[in-house]
Amino acid sequence: MHELQLVAMGHAEAEMAWQERGLCAQTDPEAFFPEKGGSTREAKKVCVGCEVRQECLEYALSNDERFGIWGGLSERERRKLKKRAV
């Protein structure tokens, strides 16, 4: 996306523009929100090669996402990461 396009967008839209580039947008969303005790392996494989992995993780951490795989980490892994940062 060009800088001028981002300026023309609203602030919230510009902050979320990374989602369109996420590999998860081309994948079954159920893989990223497994049932309790379900495998996260497939979702994490997708995240490894994703160009917006860092933006995704930052979004999840700043918005306290409690469910799903974001930026290659599960909710438990994100909680541990936040605790270490404090």
C-alpha positions in Angstrom: 0.0 0.0 0.0 1.3 3.4 -0.9 1.7 6.1 1.8 -0.9 8.3 0.1 -3.4 5.6 0.3 -2.8 5.2 4.0 -3.2 8.9 4.5 -6.5 8.9 2.7 -7.8 6.0 4.9 -9.1 6.5 8.3 -6.6 6.0 11.2 -8.2 2.7 12.3 -8.4 1.4 8.7 -4.7 2.2 8.2 -3.7 0.4 11.4 -5.6 -2.7 10.2 -4.3 -2.7 6.6 -1.7 -5.4 7.5 -4.5 -8.0 7.9 -5.2 -8.1 4.2 -1.6 -9.2 3.6 -1.7 -11.9 6.2 -1.3 -15.5 5.0 -4.2 -16.4 7.4 -6.5 -14.4 5.1 -6.0 -17.1 2.5 -6.4 -20.0 5.0 -9.2 -21.7 6.8 -9.9 -19.5 9.8 -10.8 -22.4 12.0 -7.2 -23.5 12.1 -6.4 -20.2 14.0 -9.1 -20.7 16.5 -8.9 -24.4 17.5 -11.2 -25.9 20.1 -9.8 -26.2 23.6 -7.1 -28.8 23.6 -7.0 -28.8 19.7 -3.8 -28.6 17.7 -2.2 -25.2 16.9 0.4 -26.8 14.7 -1.1 -26.0 11.3 -1.8 -22.3 12.1 1.7 -21.8 13.4 3.1 -23.3 10.2 1.3 -20.6 8.3 2.5 -17.9 10.6 6.2 -18.8 10.2 6.2 -17.6 6.6 3.9 -14.6 7.0 5.3 -11.1 6.2 3.0 -9.4 8.8 3.6 -11.8 11.7 5.1 -9.0 13.9 2.2 -6.6 13.2 -0.2 -9.4 14.0 1.5 -10.3 17.3 1.7 -6.6 18.3 -2.0 -6.2 17.5 -2.9 -9.2 19.7 -0.7 -8.0 22.6 -2.0 -4.4 22.5 -5.6 -5.5 22.2 -5.4 -8.3 24.7 -6.7 -11.0 22.3 -7.5 -14.0 24.4 -8.4 -16.5 21.8 -6.7 -17.9 18.7 -3.2 -17.9 17.2 -1.9 -14.4 16.5 1.6 -13.7 15.2 2.5 -17.4 15.6 1.7 -17.6 19.3 -1.2 -19.1 21.3 -3.0 -17.2 24.0 -0.9 -19.0 26.6 2.3 -18.1 24.8 1.2 -14.5 24.5 0.4 -14.3 28.3 3.9 -15.6 29.1 5.5 -13.1 26.7 3.6 -10.2 28.4 4.6 -11.4 31.8 8.3 -11.5 30.8 8.0 -8.0 29.4 6.7 -6.5 32.7 
